[in-house]
Amino acid sequence: MDNQQLTALVQRMTLEEKVAQLLQLTAHFHEGAGSEGLVTGPMEEMGITGQMVTASGSVLGLSGAQAIIDAQKAYLSKNRLGIPLLFMADVVHGFKTIFPIPLAIGCSWDVELAEKSAEVAARESAVSGIHVTFAPMVDLVRDPRWGRVMETTGEDPYLNSLFSRAFVRGYQGGNLKGDTERLAACVKHFAAYGAPEGGRDYNTVDMSERNLREYYLPAYKAALDEGCAMVMTSFNTVDGIPATGNEKLMRGILRDEWNFDGVLISDWASIREMIAHGAAEDDCEAAYRAIRAGVDMEMMTPCYVQHLPQLVHSGRVDEALIDEAVLRILRLKEKLGLFDNPLRGADPEREREVLFCEEHRKVSYELAAKSCVLLKNNGILPLQQESKVALIGPFAQSEDILGWWSCVGVKEDAVKLGTALEERLQSGQLRTAPGCGIDSMTREQLEAALETAQSADIIVLALGEESGMSGEGGSRTDIRLPEAQLELVKQVKSMGKPMAAVIFNGRPLDLHGIYDEADAVLEAWFPGSEGGAAVADILLGSVNPSARLAMSFPQSVGQVPVYYNHLNTGRPLDPHKTGERYVSKYIDSPNEPLLPFGFGLSYTTFEYSELALSSSEMTPEQPLVISVKVTNTGARAGVETVQLYLRDVAGDVVRPLRELKGYVKLELAPGETGIASFILTEEQLRYHHSDISFTSDPGTFQVYVGPNSRDTLEHSFKLVRSN
């Protein structure tokens, strides 16, 4: 159907039918969705009628090819105009085959593989009947107390934007109508959801418009530039107004400035939550503010269906606002080919072949292997093939390694670390013991762990958070591992044996009590379905770790928020004069994080030399070429992620001490030297000034190139403009 036909379809709809198209309900409201008829309790509580359900436009959370086929057919048998349903789900880091959490994917710095993971997730979801995924989540994060850091790709707007584009490409492909194994993507949460005060979920966000545009908006814009079909509003306020009712944000920036004409959906109940925020007195006012802001689809509250008709009849809301919302929804259904094929890719037989197939598991394994970050190694890793290994800790044989938002993934399908090591070591080389639970320890557990360690040459501790300790609603003020695990580390350390720690978790942690005690530390995150196999291969050396942190690790929670691209102060701390008092510093902690953005070790070593610039001056017309030599000085092949950072020394608005502007991966054999080259343009020097203009400043710029945001070679150039 073309736009004219879709517009004619809108004109045939009654006002009530149009408003119902804006309603999204969970699966159990719909017949044929695995329930016996309509669920009367939730309907009565929400004020939803059977007629509203019959005309509603989309379903949240139903999956399974046959279930969706049944639900779609039942719906179409009652829908007067034959408008098909949209089926949506949170496919965040995999459907049945689960990939590492997005924060871990960010640590891979591998956008091609990230795109492949989204393509696999789309294939599994689409064959199971899903049309739209609520992903990617691209909220920039600087506070590890916030549980949802696990859903993002980190603290840097440039890196986040690259992954944002990659995920959209992977989910959507190039032709949603023709390729029924792809999904429409919905970028979230617009906007600045990742900056809640105190790291507390759903909390207030308060920042300047310049800060919003400079750091928090770029990754959303990147998704839209890649053609992302949908946007989801965030729960938080932006400049004192809840995002879901924020006309400046949704109409001004998203619609008018960025020309987004796709579907805008509220997050779960966020329209009604404007009442709790204090931005609406009741459901009617909440509906008024949301439709005025341009929210097309309401998720799981009845404000629209109950109040938009009367708002139109009273003249407070122009029916044209509702028409444009409905038209956008119908365009998305047409874009997905649902009018021609309401069942789209749902195929029970192919579903059995595709879900969790060997091909998909291989991609999960590869991404897990490239996402684990080696944080410390005093030479005890990789494990020696002949060593007797004691694997001790609550994650020694844990299946809880998928992480939050693992869709229809099954923990029992996950490859456990102990099982994987046992398969790879000779009989009798590995002994395991839990040592403690996640947050408790018995005398018997400790004694068994110490006995297990007694006969070992090396101890590997498998520690971490259970998946529910991070994710949505998983904010924490104490980001250390539970005391029971820290006590286990202390007790095992007293045996005087070489000790490596593997950490499974969803956020950067305060690692004191682990980092300072262990001889090696591997950050595994929640690595997904094949995580145990990937971690085992890194420990044994068949995989050389190459990941780099996408988020800084703090010295302690008292430093938070801590991030690499911070501003200087008028009284900066001189690292050579730490005894000074009247400078910007803590008196009980270093200013710098324990581990900086971009950090990660390898089983080989690399040396940087001969940082060179093609000119000492740059003009808007003439880019700069930056190059550096990198030599593998170790004994095995490895991948080095060479990172380019920049500082604008004196700007109209003060600029960060360092900003990531590019990176290059070099794969080098022992003794081999490679050259990493970057082309830097004037456009990359631009930023938002105090008047929100996006321009660059003539003057001096510092160039930093190295393996992370801290350890770099330096050079400088000047940006000049001809009159």
N, C-alpha and C positions, 0 to 999 in steps of 0.2 A: 504494500500500500504506500502511495506517495503522500506527501504532506497534505495535499488537498483532500485526499480521501480520509486521512486521519482527522483532519479538521471537520469534515462532514460527519464523521462518526461521533465526535464530541458534540456536535450540534444536535444529534439524534438522542443524546442522553438526557435524562431528567437531571435536575439539580442534585437530587439524592443519589442517583447513580454516579454522578461525577464525584461527589464528595466521598462516596464509598470507595472509589478507585484510589483515593489518597490514603486509605486505611491499610496498615499491615498488621496481621495477626499471626500468632504462633500456630503451629500445625494442628493442635488438638481442637481448634475451632471448626475445622473443615471435615466434612464427611469424606470417607475414603482415604483418610490420612492416618489410619491405624486406630481410630476411636469408633465407638458405637454411637454414631450421630453426634450432635452438637453437645458440648459440655456446658450445661446450664449454669453451674455455679459461677465460673469466671465471666460468662456472658452477662449474668444479672449484676455482678459486682461492677463490671465496666459499663453497663448500660448498652450493651451490644445486642441487636436483634438478629434473628435469622436472616432477615432481608438484607441487613448490612453485610453479613458474612457472604451471602450469595453474590453481592455486588462488589465486594472488596477486591483490591487489585493485586495483592501480593501476600506471600506466606513466608514466615521466618522459621527456619530450623528443621524442616522436614527433609529427609534424604532417603535414598534407596529408590532405585529405578521403578520398581513395581508400585511402591507406595505413592510416588509422585504421579505415575501414570494414572493410578486409580483416583487420586485427588483431583487431577486436572480434568479427567473425564466426568467425574461427579459434578465438578464446578460448572463445566461448560454445558452440562445437561440442564442447568437451571439459570444460567446467565442469559438474560434477554437478548443481548447483542452479540453474544459469542466472543467476548473479549477474554483472552486467556489469562491465567494467573502467571505471575512471576514467582519463582522459588529462589529464596536467598538463604545464605548461611555464612557463618564465620569460618571461612577456610583461610586460616592465618599463616600456618607454616606446614601445610599438607592436609590431605583429606583422610585417606586410610594409611598411605605411606607418609609417615611423619618425618619432616626435616628438622634440623636444629631450630631452636627459637630464633626469631628475627635478629635479636641482638648478637647472637652467635654468627648468623649469616653475615651481618655487618662486619664481624671480625675476620671473615674470609677475604675481604676486599676484592671479591671475585663477582663482578656484576653479571658476567655471562652465566656462571653456574647458578646464581640467584634467579636469573630469568628462567633457566631450565627447571629449577625447582617449582616455580610458579606454573610453568607449562604442564609439568607432571600433575600438580595439584588440580589444575583446571581439567585435565583429561579425566582424572578419577572422579571429580565432582560432576562434570557434565554428563558422563555416562551413567551417573547415579541420579540424574535429573535436575541438578542445580543449574540455575541461570546466572546468578550474581553472587560474588563473594564480597564480604565486608573486609576488604584488604586492597591495597597495603595500608598499614598503620604507619604513618611517617612523622609522628609527633617528635620533635627534637627534645632531647632529655639531658638534664644536667644534675639530676638528684636521684641517686640510687635508692633512696628511701621509698620512692614511688614504685609500687609493684609492677606497673605496666611498662617499666623500662624494658622488660623482656620482649615486648612486642615491637620495639623500634630498632633501627639500625644505628642508634648512637647519638653522640653529642655534636656532630659536625654537620652544618647545613649543606656543604658541598657533597660529602660522602652520602648523606641521606638522600639527596636529590638524585644521585646516580642510581642508588638502589630503588628509589621510588619509580623511576622510569623503567628500570629493568623488570620489576615486579608487574607493572602494568603491561609491558610487552609480553611477558610470559603468560599472564592470565588471558589477555584479550587477543593476542595474535594480530593479524592484519585484516581479518574479515569475519566478524562475529556471526553474520548471517550464513556465510558459506561454510565456516568451520565450526561444526557443532561440538567439537571437543575443546572449545575455549569458553571462558566465562566473561561476563561484564565485570569490571573491577569497580570498587567503591573506595576511594581514598578517604581516610579518616585520621584524626577527628578534627574538623575544621572549627576553630583554630586554637593553637597554643595549649592544647590539653596537657601537653607534657611539662608544663611549668606551674603545677599547683603549689600554693604556699605550703611550706613544711613537708613537701613530698606526699601529702595526704590526698588520696584519690577523691575526685569530684570537687576538690577545694577551689577556692578563689584563685584566679589568675589576674595579676595586675602588672602591666608593663606599658612602656611608651609605644606609640605607633611605630617609631623608628626601630626600636628593638624587635617588635613584632615582624616588621617587614624584612629586617636585616637577617634575622636568624630563624624565625619560626615559620614564616610563610613559604620560603623557597621550595621546600620538598613537596608541598601541596601543589604549587604552581608547576613543578616539574612533572607530576603525575598528569595534570590536565594538559600540559603541552604534549604529552605522549598519547593523549586521546582518551584518558580515563572517563568512563561513562557516567559515574555517579560520585557524589560527595556526601559524607555523613557529617552532621553537626556534632559539636562537642558538648560535654556536660557543663563546662565551666563558663564563667563570665569572661567577657573581653571588654575592657574599659568600662566595667561596672554593669554591663548588660549581658544576660545569658546569651550564649552564641546562637541558640535556636531561635531567639527573637531579635537578633541583632541586625537591623536593616543596613547599617553602615558596612558591616562585615559581609553579609550575604548578598544584599542587592548592590551595595556600592563597590566592594572589591571583587567578590566572586562573579557576580553577573555582569555588572557594567564595565568594570576595569579589565577583568580577565576574559570577558565574553563567554563565560561558561553557560551553556544552554542545555546541559544534561540534567539528570534528576538529582535533587537535593533531598535527603532523607534525615529525619531526626534520629538521634540515638535513642535507645530504649527509654521511653516515657519522658524524654527530655522536654517535650512541649509542656506537659503537666508540671514538670519540676520547676517551671518558671514561677509557680505559686510559692513553692518553698524558698526559692531565691528571693522573693519579695519583688518580683517584676510583673506579677499579675495577681489580681485578687481572686480569680476563679478560673474554671476551665474555659469559659467564654472569652475572657480577656486573653488567656494564653493562646487560644486558637487564633484570635485576632492578630496578636503580635507575630505569631509564627507564619501565617499566610502572608502577612504584609512583608515579612522578611524574605519570603520566597521559598519557604520549606514546602516541598511538593508532597512528601509522604510522611505520615505520622506512624511511628512504630509503637504499638502496644499501649496506646491510650486513646480514649474516645473523644478527645476535645473537638476534632474536626467534624466527625460524623454527627455529633450531638449539637454542635453550635454553629457551624458554617452556614447551613441553610437559613437559620434565623438572622445571622449577621448579613447575609445577602438580602433577605426580605426587608430588613430594617434600613438598608442603604448604607450600613457602615462598611461593608466589604463589597467591592465591585466584583460581579460574577466573572469578569474577564480574568481576574487573578486565579480563580479556580479553573477556568478553561485552560489557561496557559500551563498550570500544573498538570492537569490531566493530559494535555497534549504531549508534554514532555515524557510522561509515563508511557503513553501509547507509542511514542517514537522509539523508546527503548525496547518495547516489546516487538516492534517491527524490525528494529536493528538486530535483534536476536532471532528473527525469523519465526516468531511464535504465531503470527496470524496464519502463516502457511503451514506450519508444523508445530502445533501446540505441545507435542511431546518432545520436540527437539532431539537432544542426544540421549534421552533416557532409554536404556536398553539392558534388561536384566541379564541376558546371556553374555553380552560383551562386558557387562559390569563384573561378572564372575572372573573373566579373563584378565581384566585390566587392573582391578584393585589389588594393591600390594604385590604386584608382579615383580619378577626378578629384575627387569630393566629399571623399574622405578626404585627398587631398593638399592641398586647400584648408585643411582644419583644421590640418594639419601646418604649412603656411605661416603661418597666422595666429598659431599658438602660438609659432613661431620668431620672428616679428616682434615679439611681445610679451615675449619672453624675453631678448633681447639688451640688455645694460646699457651705456649710454654712461657711461664712467668719467671721461672728460676731454674737453674740447673748447675750444680756444683760438680758436674762430670759423672753423676751416677746414672743418668739416662743417656742413651737407651739401655734397657736391661741386657745383661750378658746372657747369651743363650744357655750357658751351663749353670746359671745362678739358681739357687733355691729361693723362691719368692713367697712371702707371706702377704696375702691380700686381706686387709683388715679394715672394717668400717661398715656403716649402715648401707653403703652403696656397693658393697662387694658383690652382692647378688640381687641388687634392687632392679625392679622393672619400672620404677618411677623415674624414667629418664626422658619422657616425651615432653614434659612441660605443659604449662597452661595453654588453653585454646588448641588442644590436639584433635579437635573435630571428632571423627569417628575412629581415630586411631585406638588401638587396643594395647594396653600396657604389656599384656602377656606376650604380644608379638615382638616386643623390643628385645634386642640382643643384649644380654647382661654382660657386664665387664668380666665377672668371674668365669662365666661360661666361655667367653671368647678367649681369655687367657689360657684356660685349661685346654682348649682345642689347639692352641698354638705352642704350648710347652710340652715337654716330654712327661710321661707319667711319673708322678711323685715329686715333680718340681714345684708345684703350686699347692699351697694350703690356704684355706680361707676361714675367716671368723668375722661375725658382725661387730664385735667389740662393744657396741652400744646401739641403742636406737637413735632415731633422729634427735631426740631431746631428752633421752633418759639412759641410764646405765645401771646394770646390776653388777654385784660382785662376781657372779658366775660368768657374765659376759666378759668382764675385764680379765678375769683369770684365764679364761679360754683363749682370749686374744693374746695375752702375754705368753702363754704356752705355745700357741701357734707360731709366734714370732721367734721363739727361742732357737729353733732349729734352722731358721732362714738366714740366707746371706744378705738379703735386702728386704725391706718392708715397704709395701705400697699401701697407703691409706686412701680409702675411697670414702669421701666425706661430702656433705652438701646439705642443701635445703630440700625438703619435700616440695613437690610442685605447687601445693597450695600456699606455700610461704611467699610466693611471688604471684604475678598475674593481677587481674582486675580485683580490686578490693584487698590487695595484699601489701599494703603499705606498712613499713616497719620503722620504728625509731632506733632499734638496735640491729645493725646490719652485720654483726658478727655471727659466726656459726653458733649453734646452741652450746651451752657450757659442757654438756656431756661429751660432745665431740672434741672440744678443746682439751678436756681432761684426758680423753683417750690419746690425743697427740702427745700430751705431756708424759703420760705413763709409758707409752711406747718409745718415746725419745730417750727415756732414762735407761733403756737397754743398750744404748751406745752403738746401734747399728745404722747403716745407711738407710735413709728414709725419704721416700717420695710421696707427695700428696696429690691426688686427683680430686678436683672439686666439681660437683654437679650442682648447678644453681641457676637462678634466673636474673641475677643482678650483680653489679660489682659489690664486693664485700669488703669489710674491714678484716683484713687477713692476718692481723697480729695474733700470735699464738699458733699460726700455721706457717706463714711465710718466713718468719724468723726461726722457726724450729726445724722445718723440713729442709733437706738438701736439694730437693727439686719440687716444683709446683706446676701442675698442668691444669689450666682452666678449661674444663670440658663443657661448661654450660649444661643445658638440657639438650643433648645432642641428637635426639630423635630415634627412629626405629632401629637404625644400624649403629647407634652410638657406641655400644659396648665393643663392637668389632673395630670401629675406627680408633677408639681410645687404646685398645689392646695393641693395635698395629703401631701406634705412635710410641707407646711404652717400650715395645720390642724393637723399634727402629726400622721397621719395614716402610714406615711413612715418616718423613722428616717434617716436623711441624713448621708451618709458614704463616700462621694467622697473626694478626695484629689487633690490638685493642681498639674497639670503636667507641669506648667510653673509659674515662680515667678511673682508677681505683684509688679511693681516698686513704690517707693515713688513719683517719678516724671519722666517725659520723659528724664530729664537730666542725670539720672542714667544709661540709656539704652546704651549698652546691660547689663542687670543684670541677673545673673543666679547663682544657688547655688554652682555648682562645679567649682568655680573659683580658680585661683592660689593665693598663698600668695605673699607678696612683701618683699623686704629687710627692709622696714620700715612699718611693719603692724601697724594698729591702735589698741591700747589697749582700749577696751570698757570702762575701768575704768578710763582712762585718756583722755577723749575726748577733753580737752583743748589744748593738744599738737598740734603744728602747723606743724612741719617738719616730718610728717608721711603721709602715703597714705590715704587721706581722702578728703571729701568735706568740705568746711567751712559753707555751707548753707543747708546741708542735711546729714542724716545718710548714712553710706555706705551700710547698709543692706536693702533689699527690704521691702516694707510694709508687704507683706505676702510671705513666702518662699515656695519653691518647697516642695511638700508633705503635705502642710498644709490643714486642714479641720476640722470643728467641728461637734459634734453630739449633740443630745438631752440628752445624758447621758455623764458621765465623766469616764475616765480611769486613773489608776495609774500604773506606771512602777516600778519594784523593782527587786533586786537580779539578775542583769546582770552577767552572769557567762560564763567562757571559759573552755573548757575541758583540756586545757594545756596553759602554758605560752609560749610555743614554737610550731611552725609549721615546718614541713619538707615537701619537695615535695611529699614524700610517705605517709605522715600522715596528713589528713585533720583536721581541727579544728571544734569543735561543739560549737556554741554560743547559749545561751538560756537566756530568760528573762521572768519574771512573769508579767502578766498584769491582773489587777483586775478592773471589772466594779464597780465603786464607786457611780454610779447614781441610779436613780429610775426606769429605763426602760432598756429593752434589746437593744443591739447595736452591730455594727460591727466596730472593730478597725483594721486599717491597720498598722501593726508593721513593721517598716522600718529599714534595716541594711545598715549602711554607713561605709566607710573605708577611712583611710588616710595613705599613705606611707610617713612616716615622713621625710626620706631623700633618694631621688632617684638619679640615674644618670641624669635624667631629672626631674625638679621639678614637683611635683604631686599636684592635686587639694586638697583643704582643706577637702573635703568630696566627696565620690563617692558612689552612690547607688549600692549595690551588691545583694540585695534580699529583699523580703517583704513577710509577712504572714498575712492573714486575720483571725481574731479571732471573732467569734460570741459569745457574752457572755451575760448571764442573769444578772439582778441586783445582786450584791454581789459575782458573780462567778469569779474565778481566772483561767486563762488559761496560758499555757506556749507556747511561740513562740520559735521555734528552727530553727537554720540555720546551714547548713554544708558549711564551707568555705574551698576551695581548693587552692593550690598554683597557679593553672591556672588562678584563678580569680584575682590574684595579678599582673599578667603580663600587660605590656603596651609597647608602641612603644618607643624605645630609640632613641637617636640622629641619629644612623645609620639605623633606621627603623626596627631593630631587635625587636622581640616581646618576651620579657623575664621579669622575676621578679628580684627584688633586695633584697638580704639578709638585715636584719635590723629590726627596730622597726615599727610596724603598730598600729595606733589607731583604735579602734572599737567604733562605735556610734550606739546606738539603741534607737528609739523613735517614736513618732507619726508624725514627719516631719523632714526635714533636719536641723532644728535649735534646737529643744528642745529634747535633748537626754541624756541618760546615757552613760558613757564612760568606756572603758577598753583598755588594750593593750596586744600585744604579739610580739614575735620575729620570723622572718623567718630565719631558719638556714639550712645550707647545709652541708652534710657529705662529707668529702674529699675522 
